[in-house]
Amino acid sequence: MAWRREAIEEDDSLGFEENTSTPPEPVYLWRGDNATLPWAAFHRAARRQRDWVRDRVFA
């Protein structure tokens, strides 16, 4: 998923703790500016579409 690699990165600086048998949950960080990422633009458009449908169907 190229868009995902472009938008976020996994922070692996939180090391595996020796006293637990399960690794920690991954931490994700945004790369760059959210306003310019195609991934973020898609989600903004999807939210506008969802709001438009909700306003007309459930009004």
PyMOL commands that set and color helices and strands:
alter all, ss='L'
color gray80, all
select helices_A, chain A and resi 2-7+34-36+38-57
alter helices_A, ss='H'
color red, helices_A
select strands_A, chain A and resi 8-11+27-30
alter strands_A, ss='S'
color yellow, strands_A
deselect
rebuild
show_as cartoon
